[in-house]
């Protein structure tokens, strides 16, 4: 529930609605500007700094780590030898 004391409602003269389109636009603009002034949480410089920091983190994460996925030519033979009874030397196998 909103407290009316916490919200400054801008209306026309004596609390009545605006009497013209221009006055309505001026009052609406004042409400928007008042809200914008109350709700700003970071300065433009802070926002730019935060954006640059996030971009730097993204850039670091996007560089893939080099991983060797090559398979030795005789990998199948090595697996077969490891599964055998090893009654002979690997080179003779």
C-alpha positions in Angstrom: 0.0 0.0 0.0 1.4 3.4 -1.0 1.6 6.2 1.5 0.3 9.4 0.0 2.8 11.4 2.1 5.7 9.5 0.3 4.4 10.3 -3.1 4.2 13.9 -4.3 1.2 14.0 -6.7 1.4 16.9 -9.1 -2.0 18.2 -10.3 -3.4 21.4 -11.8 -4.4 24.5 -9.8 -6.2 23.7 -6.6 -5.8 19.9 -7.2 -7.9 19.9 -10.3 -7.0 18.2 -13.6 -5.0 20.1 -16.1 -7.1 22.6 -18.1 -5.2 22.3 -21.4 -3.2 19.8 -23.3 0.0 21.9 -22.7 -0.6 22.0 -19.0 -1.2 18.3 -18.9 2.0 17.7 -20.8 4.0 20.0 -18.4 2.6 18.2 -15.4 3.3 14.8 -16.8 6.8 15.8 -17.7 7.3 17.1 -14.1 6.1 13.8 -12.7 8.5 11.8 -14.9 11.4 14.0 -14.1 10.7 13.9 -10.4 10.5 10.1 -10.6 13.7 9.9 -12.6 15.5 12.1 -10.0 14.4 9.8 -7.1 15.1 6.5 -8.8 18.6 7.1 -10.2 20.9 4.5 -8.5 24.1 5.0 -10.4 25.7 7.9 -12.2 26.4 7.9 -15.9 30.1 7.4 -15.2 29.3 4.4 -12.8 27.1 2.9 -15.4 29.8 3.2 -18.1 32.4 1.7 -15.7 30.1 -1.2 -14.8 29.4 -1.9 -18.5 33.1 -1.9 -19.4 33.9 -4.3 -16.5 31.1 -6.7 -17.6 32.5 -6.5 -21.2 36.0 -7.3 -20.0 34.7 -10.3 -18.0 32.8 -11.5 -21.1 35.9 -11.1 -23.3 38.0 -13.2 -20.8 35.4 -15.9 -20.7 35.0 -16.1 -24.5 38.7 -17.0 -25.1 38.6 -20.7 -25.4 41.2 -22.7 -23.5 43.3 -24.8 -25.9 42.6 -28.5 -25.4 44.5 -31.2 -27.1 42.0 -33.8 -28.4 44.4 -35.7 -30.6 44.4 -39.5 -30.4 47.7 -41.4 -30.7 48.0 -43.5 -33.8 48.3 -46.7 -31.8 45.7 -46.0 -29.2 43.6 -49.0 -30.2 46.6 -51.3 -29.9 47.5 -49.8 -26.5 44.0 -50.5 -25.2 44.1 -54.0 -26.5 47.5 -54.6 -24.9 46.2 -53.2 -21.5 43.2 -55.6 -21.7 45.5 -58.6 -22.5 47.3 -60.8 -20.1 50.5 -59.0 -21.0 52.3 -62.2 -21.6 54.6 -60.5 -24.1 56.2 -57.1 -24.4 54.1 -54.3 -25.9 56.5 -53.8 -28.8 56.1 -57.5 -29.7 52.4 -57.4 -29.2 
